[in-house]
Amino acid sequence: MSIEVSARLCTGCKLCERVCAFGAIKVKNKTAEVDASCTLCGACVNACPFGAIQIDRKTKEIELSQYTGVWAFVEQHDGKIKTASLEILSEGRRLGDKVGQKVSAVLLGHNVAHLTQTLASYGADRIYLVETEELKTYTTDAYSNVVTGIICKYKPSIVLFGATRIGRDLAPRIANRIHTGLTADCTGLDIDEKGQLIQTRPAFGGNIMASIVCTSARPQMATVRPNVMKKVEPNTARTAQVESIRANIDPRGIRTKVLEVVKIASGFRDLAESDIIVAGGFGLGKAENFRIVEELADVIGGAVGASRKAVDAGWKPHQCQVGQTGRTVCPKLYIACGISGAIQHTIGMQNSERIIAINNDPNAAIFKVADIRIVGDLFEIVPAITRHLRKVTSS
């Protein structure tokens, strides 16, 4: 790959300078010049309004052996690592052990160096740390420029992102810039006999599971659904090599600016962070009947979930939806009330440690994934459980 600047088209506007996080491009005599520190991240190409800068990314077969290592992009908010990032780092550790390669974490932010020990304890051998005020809050331009540059420089074989709001925004932008593939919303990862990453995700509305491989491009990139991969037990004795990377980010090169972060109390427990979930389905009959689910959840300190049909009927907001098009959850206890067990729903909760299903249809599909199956009228069973638990907890 190579980068070229057309002296005929370049106007010396310096937009390319502003977006280059690695200071590799300077405007001299009204023409941009690129030095050897260029990572070929493509930020300058996207910023140039005159098409004066081009990167030749030839489609000929690349030498796959020059790409090595398993990377996990780490999300952090207010100095706390997102659970989804620890899950993909743990999975990265498993994959790294399988192929005999080092595992690295990529951590961006401001004053976040104290998080490196946590990342080491969850399996990171190396941590690429980028700290600057401009990375304190996520912006698409700044993060995609920096992460793309690091990937192009160090050439990992596998890069994993959480399928979160940020991961779903960042990963496809990077994949497009470096001309590689991306499998979104994976629910399973493995390595085949050729050392390639097998990326498994639901397809055709969840009716089949597709296994995808990236045979001729690198790195192999995937976003992974939260609460699908198991976190390893942290080993606080582990250490990791921390490589601090300097990035000079000109705020003028960032097209969006976060003015204020407003946190709103929604009144709903976060499904992804809850150890207990009581979910209701279309079998409840109407929105008002969700109160029996809510009462049980309140007694046992759980969150309230819902099936897609219940959400589509307007009985609960989308943030309560569990399933392929909602939230993927992995609580210690999942209680399904009046849920038939369509594949779109079970994909989102089948990894729960213990599943209790209550349904009046003995042939309901939900019973196939349940540990405890209760066949009967949920309008009698659920309130009876709630009354009993209230009596036990009050005594």
ZIPE-V539547 format. One record per pair of residues at least 6 apart in sequence whose ideal C-beta (glycine too) atoms are under 8 Angstrom apart, sorted by the first residue. I is the first residue (numbers start at 1). J is the second residue. If there is no record, write none. Layout:
I/J
I/J
This chain:
1/40
1/55
1/56
1/57
1/58
2/55
2/56
3/34
3/38
3/40
3/53
3/54
3/55
3/56
4/53
4/54
4/55
4/56
5/31
5/32
5/33
5/34
5/52
5/53
6/51
6/52
6/53
6/54
7/31
8/52
9/50
9/51
9/52
10/30
10/31
10/32
10/50
10/52
10/53
11/30
11/50
11/52
12/27
12/29
12/30
12/31
12/32
13/27
13/49
13/50
14/27
15/47
15/48
15/49
15/253
16/25
16/27
16/32
16/43
16/44
16/47
16/48
16/53
17/25
17/26
17/27
17/32
17/250
18/47
18/250
18/252
18/253
19/43
19/44
19/46
19/47
19/141
19/145
19/250
19/253
20/43
20/44
20/145
20/253
21/41
21/43
21/142
21/145
21/146
21/149
21/247
21/248
21/249
22/37
22/38
22/39
22/41
22/149
22/247
22/248
23/37
23/248
24/34
24/35
24/36
24/37
24/38
24/39
25/32
25/33
25/34
25/35
25/38
25/44
26/32
26/33
26/35
27/33
32/44
32/52
32/53
34/44
39/148
39/149
39/150
39/152
39/153
40/55
40/152
41/145
41/148
41/149
41/152
41/177
42/55
42/148
42/177
42/178
43/141
43/144
43/145
43/148
43/149
43/253
44/53
45/53
45/54
45/55
46/177
47/253
57/178
57/179
59/179
61/216
62/216
62/217
62/218
64/157
64/218
66/155
67/155
67/156
67/157
67/218
67/219
68/101
68/102
68/155
68/156
68/157
69/96
69/101
69/102
69/103
69/104
69/154
69/156
69/157
69/158
70/92
70/93
70/95
70/96
70/99
70/101
70/102
70/103
70/104
70/156
70/157
70/158
70/160
71/92
71/103
71/104
71/105
71/106
71/151
71/156
71/158
71/159
71/160
71/219
72/85
72/88
72/89
72/91
72/92
72/103
72/104
72/105
72/106
72/124
72/159
72/160
72/161
73/85
73/88
73/106
73/147
73/159
73/160
73/161
73/162
73/167
73/170
73/171
74/81
74/82
74/85
74/89
74/105
74/106
74/107
74/108
74/115
74/119
75/81
75/82
75/84
75/85
75/162
75/164
75/166
75/167
76/82
76/85
76/107
76/109
76/112
76/115
79/109
79/111
79/112
79/114
79/115
81/115
81/118
81/119
82/162
82/164
83/226
83/227
83/231
83/272
83/273
84/162
84/163
84/164
84/167
84/224
84/226
84/227
84/272
85/162
86/118
86/122
86/231
87/162
87/224
87/226
87/227
87/228
87/229
87/230
87/231
88/160
88/161
88/162
88/224
88/229
89/103
89/105
89/119
89/122
89/123
89/124
90/122
90/123
90/229
90/230
90/231
90/232
91/160
91/189
91/224
91/229
91/230
92/103
92/123
92/158
92/160
93/103
93/122
93/123
93/124
93/232
94/232
95/103
95/158
95/189
95/190
95/191
95/197
96/102
96/103
96/123
96/125
98/191
99/157
99/191
99/195
101/157
102/125
102/126
103/123
103/124
103/125
103/126
104/124
104/125
104/126
104/127
104/128
104/156
105/119
105/124
105/126
105/127
105/128
105/240
106/127
106/128
106/130
106/147
106/150
107/115
107/116
107/119
107/127
107/128
107/129
107/130
108/130
108/131
108/135
108/143
108/146
108/147
109/130
109/131
109/135
109/136
110/131
110/132
110/133
110/135
110/136
111/131
112/129
112/131
113/129
113/131
113/242
116/127
116/129
116/240
116/242
117/236
118/234
119/127
119/240
120/127
120/238
120/239
120/240
121/234
121/235
121/236
121/238
122/231
122/232
122/234
123/232
123/238
124/240
125/240
125/241
126/240
126/241
126/242
126/243
127/240
127/241
127/242
127/243
128/150
128/154
128/243
128/245
129/242
129/243
129/244
129/245
130/146
130/150
130/244
130/245
130/246
130/247
131/244
132/247
132/248
132/249
134/142
134/249
134/251
134/254
135/142
135/143
135/146
135/247
135/249
137/258
137/261
138/166
138/258
139/254
139/256
139/257
139/258
140/169
140/170
140/173
140/255
140/256
141/253
141/254
141/255
141/256
142/249
142/254
143/166
143/170
144/170
144/173
144/174
144/177
145/249
145/253
146/247
146/249
147/170
147/174
148/173
148/174
148/177
148/178
149/247
150/245
151/159
151/174
151/178
151/219
152/178
155/218
155/219
156/219
157/197
157/218
157/219
157/220
158/197
158/219
158/220
158/221
158/222
159/174
159/219
159/220
159/221
159/222
160/189
160/221
160/222
160/223
160/224
161/167
161/170
161/171
161/221
161/222
161/223
161/224
162/223
162/224
162/226
163/184
163/185
163/186
163/223
163/224
163/225
163/226
164/226
167/223
168/184
168/223
171/182
171/184
171/221
171/223
172/182
172/184
174/221
175/181
175/182
175/221
178/219
179/217
180/214
180/217
180/218
180/219
180/220
180/221
181/212
181/214
181/217
181/220
181/221
182/221
182/222
182/223
183/199
183/201
183/212
183/214
183/221
183/222
183/223
184/201
184/222
184/223
185/201
185/202
185/223
185/224
185/225
186/199
186/200
186/201
186/222
186/223
186/224
186/225
186/228
187/200
187/201
187/202
187/209
187/224
187/225
187/228
187/328
187/347
188/198
188/199
188/200
188/201
188/209
188/228
189/197
189/198
189/199
189/200
189/222
189/224
189/229
190/197
190/198
190/200
191/197
191/198
192/198
192/213
196/213
196/214
196/215
196/220
197/213
197/214
197/220
197/222
198/211
198/212
198/213
199/211
199/212
199/213
199/214
199/220
199/222
200/209
200/210
200/211
200/212
201/209
201/210
201/212
202/208
202/209
202/210
202/324
202/347
203/209
203/210
205/324
205/344
206/324
206/343
206/344
206/347
207/343
213/220
214/220
214/221
225/328
226/272
226/327
226/328
227/272
227/327
227/328
227/329
227/330
227/351
228/328
228/330
228/351
251/257
266/319
268/303
268/304
268/317
268/319
268/320
269/302
269/303
269/304
270/303
271/277
271/303
271/305
271/319
271/320
271/322
271/327
271/329
272/327
272/328
272/329
274/302
274/303
274/329
274/331
275/302
275/331
275/332
275/333
276/297
276/300
276/301
276/302
276/303
276/331
276/332
276/333
276/334
276/335
277/297
277/302
277/303
277/304
277/305
277/322
277/329
277/331
277/333
277/334
277/335
277/349
277/352
278/293
278/294
278/296
278/297
278/300
278/302
278/303
278/304
278/305
278/335
278/337
279/293
279/304
279/305
279/306
279/307
279/322
279/334
279/335
279/336
279/337
279/339
279/349
280/289
280/290
280/293
280/304
280/305
280/306
280/307
280/310
280/315
280/316
280/337
280/338
280/339
281/306
281/307
281/309
281/310
281/336
281/337
281/338
281/339
281/340
281/345
282/307
282/309
282/310
282/313
282/338
282/339
282/340
283/337
283/338
283/339
283/340
283/359
283/360
283/378
284/290
284/292
284/293
284/310
284/315
284/337
284/338
284/378
286/315
287/313
287/314
287/315
287/316
289/379
290/304
290/306
290/310
290/315
290/316
292/337
292/378
292/379
292/382
292/383
292/386
293/304
293/337
293/382
294/304
295/383
295/386
296/302
296/335
296/337
296/382
296/385
296/386
296/389
297/303
297/304
299/386
299/389
299/390
299/393
300/333
300/389
302/331
302/333
302/335
303/331
304/316
304/320
305/320
305/321
305/322
305/327
305/329
305/334
305/349
306/315
306/316
306/320
306/321
306/322
307/321
307/322
307/323
307/339
307/340
307/342
307/345
308/321
308/323
308/325
308/326
308/342
308/344
308/345
310/316
311/317
311/318
311/320
311/321
311/326
318/326
319/327
320/326
321/327
322/328
322/329
322/345
322/348
322/349
323/342
323/344
323/345
323/346
323/347
323/348
323/349
324/343
324/344
324/345
324/347
324/348
325/344
326/348
327/348
328/347
328/348
328/349
329/348
329/349
329/352
330/349
330/351
330/352
330/353
331/352
331/353
332/352
332/353
332/354
333/352
333/353
333/354
333/356
334/349
334/352
334/354
334/355
334/356
335/355
335/356
335/357
335/358
336/349
336/355
336/356
336/357
336/358
336/359
336/366
336/370
337/358
337/378
337/382
338/358
338/359
338/378
339/345
339/357
339/359
339/366
340/359
340/361
340/364
340/365
340/366
341/357
341/364
341/365
341/366
341/367
341/368
341/369
342/365
343/365
345/366
346/365
346/366
346/368
346/369
349/355
349/369
350/369
354/371
354/372
355/369
355/370
355/371
355/372
356/370
356/371
356/372
356/374
357/364
357/366
357/367
357/369
357/370
357/372
357/373
357/374
358/374
358/376
358/378
358/381
358/382
359/366
359/367
359/374
359/375
359/378
360/375
360/376
360/377
360/378
361/375
362/375
367/373
374/381
